[in-house]
């Protein structure tokens, strides 16, 4: 179904339903007017690798917070409630996603490298802030909640968030037809990070190294990989010479129904999305499952997510971007609800494998979905920034609400039910996005056909 697999592709518009037939000359004229992309090359794939490493160090670390949630709750922060501890991870997730509101705008104006590793005196952004915050986390003392919140919640979240949108958007400079494949590779970086970081942290937290040295070791790995990423990534296209006022752009976005539905869908789905990521390990331990398997529950989930993030590159041209997002959201919502029944080793493994795959597909398709809905690639950074800022609110409120519903008695069915229902609301918005995008594409195709006929008649 040719809905909006790659929105910039003229061919997709031509194939939309309810369009009068165009002549071969008309089609060729439309295709010649479309922007060209290298679709590969050394610098293109180097940029993909660099962005892969950014995702490994940024969002991959954020989605590993379940290890910290378990360790803080049982060992390091025993006085605060589970809900209070989850605020650390949820604020981090909010800033990772929502910092794109300003970093996307700066990216559109040509400040890509400033966002990666800092610029003028007094400005420490992106990679430097993330690395510094992780090293500061290693200095935080037991039961000092405010220290950990400032270092991990605010500092690391803002640093990773400054990198997030620009690093994803720059990949779109090199790919159009193969954009989803490139984005799939990029998104798999966070899954690989969410496999490596939990293994590393779980084994070092409970060793002779202790919390401080374990975090320093982790921070050193992140610092080395981010330095390599900064050397690999390069923007290809110059920034736009003119930029519409911020509020004017927002008003235009607000009149774009597919974009609105997609943003609402991602925001509401994200309220429930983090429940398995933050609480699966703790859930398994409190149900009497061995610590060895419980420690690897997140590894199982994220290993499956790694496969899920690579699969869209193989399937999207046949199924379509929105179709894949909608299917992943629906299946993921059902699996979140199924955590009500989590009590055995088999249930942990099955839920981890299936939910990890769906979550991987969903996260991978977020950026291609927004790119496919964008009317102007020069505004892609701002579009992503605005959308992710709203999505970040879902990640902010979801885990603390789950922690409050869980209580100190660990009543697991309540947060599972809440998260599953919110995910199903997001699924409904994606269904609405599907129909709104189909209607918009049909209207654009009709207008394009009419303009070509008028131009032909005038000639």
RATA-V113663 format. One record per run of one state. SS is the DSSP state (helix for helix, strand for strand, loop for the rest). FROM is the first residue (numbers start at 1). TO is the last residue. If there is no record, write none. Layout:
BEGIN
ss=[SS SS]
from=[FROM FROM]
to=[TO TO]
END
This chain:
BEGIN
ss=[loop helix loop helix loop helix loop helix loop helix loop helix loop helix loop helix loop helix loop helix loop helix loop helix loop helix loop helix loop helix loop helix loop helix loop helix loop helix loop helix loop]
from=[1 10 15 24 33 42 58 59 63 65 77 82 99 100 109 112 118 127 138 145 172 179 206 210 233 246 255 257 287 291 296 297 320 321 342 345 374 377 407 412 459]
to=[9 14 23 32 41 57 58 62 64 76 81 98 99 108 111 117 126 137 144 171 178 205 209 232 245 254 256 286 290 295 296 319 320 341 344 373 376 406 411 458 459]
END
